[in-house]
């Protein structure tokens, strides 16, 4: 297991994971509009059949990823306009960013991977 002693290195690693998740899987899907017949890209705001909303607590969100809040490791980074909390349980990593500027964004790597931009 990799052990990172520096807070700066941890934050850099978290940001790297967030960027990779954003580039590799944006959590969108294709849906056909019945009225026009066009295929449109829409955001999937579900994990394991559970709807994700910005009003959910961090615990509710990570439970959708089958993470037990009591068993997960968490690290919080306070920014100028909000917080970023990283939850790790085994190989599943979930990053929840709550920002007054960009709203709530959930990014995940592991068995469940993707990026979900939740409305404010």
C-alpha positions in Angstrom: 0.0 0.0 0.0 1.3 3.4 -0.9 1.7 5.7 2.0 1.8 9.5 1.4 3.1 11.6 4.3 2.7 15.1 2.7 -0.7 16.8 2.7 0.4 18.6 -0.5 1.1 15.2 -2.1 -2.2 13.8 -1.0 -4.1 16.8 -2.5 -2.1 16.5 -5.7 -3.0 12.8 -5.9 -6.7 13.4 -5.3 -6.7 16.1 -8.0 -5.0 13.8 -10.4 -7.6 11.0 -9.7 -10.4 13.6 -10.2 -8.9 14.7 -13.5 -8.5 11.2 -14.8 -12.1 10.3 -13.8 -13.4 13.4 -15.5 -11.5 12.7 -18.8 -12.2 9.0 -18.9 -15.9 8.7 -17.9 -18.3 11.6 -17.7 -21.3 9.7 -16.5 -23.5 10.5 -19.5 -25.6 8.3 -21.8 -27.6 8.3 -25.0 -31.3 8.7 -24.9 -33.6 8.9 -27.9 -36.1 11.8 -27.9 -39.4 10.3 -28.9 -40.9 13.6 -30.2 -38.0 14.4 -32.6 -36.4 11.1 -33.1 -33.0 12.6 -32.2 -30.5 10.9 -29.9 -29.3 13.2 -27.1 -26.6 12.9 -24.5 -28.1 13.1 -21.0 -26.5 13.0 -17.5 -27.0 9.8 -15.6 -27.6 10.9 -12.0 -27.9 7.4 -10.6 -25.5 4.9 -8.9 -26.7 1.4 -8.4 -30.2 2.5 -9.3 -30.2 5.1 -6.6 -30.8 8.8 -7.6 -28.1 11.2 -6.6 -29.0 14.8 -5.6 -27.0 17.7 -4.3 -29.2 17.8 -1.2 -28.0 14.3 -0.1 -25.6 14.1 2.8 -22.1 12.7 2.0 -23.1 9.5 3.9 -26.1 9.0 1.7 -24.0 9.5 -1.4 -21.3 7.1 -0.5 -23.9 4.5 0.5 -25.0 4.5 -3.1 -21.5 3.3 -3.9 -21.9 0.4 -1.4 -19.5 2.1 1.0 -20.2 1.9 4.7 -19.6 5.4 6.1 -18.3 3.9 9.4 -15.7 1.7 7.6 -14.5 4.2 5.0 -11.4 6.4 5.4 -12.1 10.0 4.7 -10.0 13.1 4.1 -11.5 16.7 3.9 -9.8 19.6 2.1 -11.3 23.0 2.7 -11.1 25.4 -0.3 -12.0 29.0 -0.8 -15.5 28.3 -2.1 -16.3 24.9 -0.6 -15.0 21.4 0.5 -13.7 18.3 -1.2 -14.1 15.1 0.8 -12.4 11.9 -0.4 -13.8 8.6 0.9 -11.8 5.4 0.4 -13.0 1.8 1.0 -10.8 -0.8 -0.4 -10.3 0.0 -4.1 -13.5 2.2 -4.3 -12.7 5.9 -4.1 -15.5 8.6 -4.0 -14.7 12.3 -4.1 -17.5 14.7 -3.2 -16.9 18.3 -4.0 -19.3 20.9 -2.7 -18.7 24.4 -4.1 -20.6 27.6 -4.1 -19.3 28.2 -7.6 -19.7 24.8 -9.3 -22.3 23.1 -7.1 -21.9 19.4 -6.0 -19.7 17.1 -8.1 -19.2 13.4 -7.3 -16.3 11.5 -8.9 -15.5 7.9 -8.4 -12.9 5.4 -9.3 -12.8 1.6 -8.7 -15.6 -0.9 -9.4 -18.0 2.0 -9.8 -16.4 4.8 -11.9 -17.7 8.1 -13.2 -18.4 11.7 -12.7 -21.8 13.1 -11.7 -22.5 16.9 -11.7 -25.4 17.4 -9.4 -27.5 20.6 -9.5 -27.1 23.0 -6.6 
